[in-house]
Amino acid sequence: MTHRADALRTLLFASSAAGMLMAAPAMAGDPATTADPQQDQDATTLNGVTVTGQRVRREPQSPEFVAPLVDTPRSVTIIPQQIIEQTNAMSLQDILQNSPGISFGAGEGGQPLADRPF
């Protein structure tokens, strides 16, 4: 072991020990105090408080968030449960495999893991 590794190990141990020591007082607490019956008799009931206010509604600036979903230029594909059952799909990939515009990996039948250099 080098001197640098020993110093790093010592620093790590010291900071871990300091962290544990600082957390220990936070776990200690005072014993629970019991309710005093005399305090219950001295308690007073206050009147209700009504709070009124205003709120400034800030709308998103992007038209993507302001426009209704019907007006957004995106396609939505719904795959009925009957199709899922007929194709015996067991995963999301099985369900989306025949959906237009969806391909997995490098196209249909592609090997995405074969493209990795390591």
C-alpha positions as semicolon CSV with decimal commas, in nm:
position;residue;x (nm);y (nm);z (nm)
1;M;0,000;0,000;0,000
2;T;0,117;0,346;-0,075
3;H;0,123;0,635;0,165
4;R;-0,157;0,804;-0,030
5;A;-0,386;0,499;0,001
6;D;-0,320;0,480;0,376
7;A;-0,397;0,850;0,416
8;L;-0,717;0,813;0,214
9;R;-0,827;0,514;0,423
10;T;-0,757;0,705;0,746
11;L;-0,949;1,008;0,622
12;L;-1,245;0,792;0,521
13;F;-1,249;0,616;0,860
14;A;-1,221;0,946;1,050
15;S;-1,503;1,111;0,856
16;S;-1,727;0,804;0,899
17;A;-1,660;0,797;1,273
18;A;-1,727;1,172;1,301
19;G;-2,055;1,131;1,114
20;M;-2,167;0,853;1,349
21;L;-2,072;1,056;1,655
22;M;-2,265;1,359;1,530
23;A;-2,573;1,148;1,461
24;A;-2,574;0,986;1,806
25;P;-2,697;1,293;2,000
26;A;-2,982;1,334;1,751
27;M;-3,114;0,989;1,842
28;A;-3,111;1,056;2,217
29;G;-3,426;1,222;2,342
30;D;-3,594;1,332;2,660
31;P;-3,829;1,084;2,819
32;A;-4,191;1,140;2,728
33;T;-4,368;1,377;2,962
34;T;-4,704;1,274;3,095
35;A;-5,002;1,503;3,056
36;D;-5,084;1,701;3,366
37;P;-5,457;1,698;3,453
38;Q;-5,423;2,054;3,587
39;Q;-5,312;2,174;3,242
40;D;-5,626;2,028;3,081
41;Q;-5,846;2,233;3,314
42;D;-5,655;2,553;3,233
43;A;-5,691;2,504;2,857
44;T;-5,896;2,762;2,670
45;T;-6,080;2,723;2,343
46;L;-6,000;2,982;2,078
47;N;-6,235;3,115;1,812
48;G;-6,197;2,993;1,455
49;V;-5,976;3,178;1,209
50;T;-6,086;3,252;0,852
51;V;-5,807;3,295;0,600
52;T;-5,871;3,459;0,265
53;G;-5,621;3,513;-0,010
54;Q;-5,548;3,524;-0,379
55;R;-5,333;3,315;-0,602
56;V;-5,172;3,417;-0,927
57;R;-5,210;3,136;-1,177
58;R;-4,902;3,104;-1,393
59;E;-4,962;2,928;-1,719
60;P;-4,676;2,750;-1,895
61;Q;-4,524;2,955;-2,174
62;S;-4,466;2,663;-2,411
63;P;-4,758;2,598;-2,650
64;E;-4,690;2,229;-2,599
65;F;-4,830;2,253;-2,245
66;V;-5,106;2,505;-2,317
67;A;-5,276;2,332;-2,612
68;P;-5,535;2,061;-2,543
69;L;-5,421;1,704;-2,594
70;V;-5,653;1,664;-2,892
71;D;-5,476;1,948;-3,075
72;T;-5,121;1,822;-3,017
73;P;-4,946;1,697;-3,332
74;R;-4,858;1,354;-3,199
75;S;-4,988;1,015;-3,286
76;V;-5,146;0,799;-3,021
77;T;-5,181;0,425;-3,068
78;I;-5,418;0,225;-2,854
79;I;-5,363;-0,150;-2,840
80;P;-5,681;-0,327;-2,726
81;Q;-5,670;-0,601;-2,466
82;Q;-5,807;-0,848;-2,721
83;I;-5,500;-0,799;-2,946
84;I;-5,266;-0,845;-2,650
85;E;-5,438;-1,170;-2,558
86;Q;-5,447;-1,298;-2,919
87;T;-5,074;-1,239;-2,970
88;N;-4,995;-1,394;-2,631
89;A;-4,777;-1,094;-2,545
90;M;-4,584;-1,136;-2,221
91;S;-4,386;-0,809;-2,213
92;L;-4,411;-0,451;-2,330
93;Q;-4,169;-0,531;-2,611
94;D;-4,400;-0,809;-2,730
95;I;-4,695;-0,570;-2,729
96;L;-4,517;-0,288;-2,914
97;Q;-4,334;-0,512;-3,163
98;N;-4,608;-0,480;-3,428
99;S;-4,687;-0,113;-3,362
100;P;-4,597;0,127;-3,644
101;G;-4,308;0,362;-3,576
102;I;-4,153;0,149;-3,300
103;S;-3,834;-0,049;-3,351
104;F;-3,604;-0,209;-3,098
105;G;-3,227;-0,198;-3,129
106;A;-3,089;-0,149;-3,479
107;G;-3,417;-0,216;-3,658
108;E;-3,621;-0,531;-3,662
109;G;-3,410;-0,828;-3,560
110;G;-3,118;-0,601;-3,469
111;Q;-2,860;-0,687;-3,207
112;P;-2,819;-0,377;-2,988
113;L;-2,564;-0,545;-2,762
114;A;-2,343;-0,638;-3,058
115;D;-2,282;-0,267;-3,127
116;R;-2,098;-0,214;-2,799
117;P;-1,718;-0,197;-2,829
118;F;-1,649;-0,357;-2,491
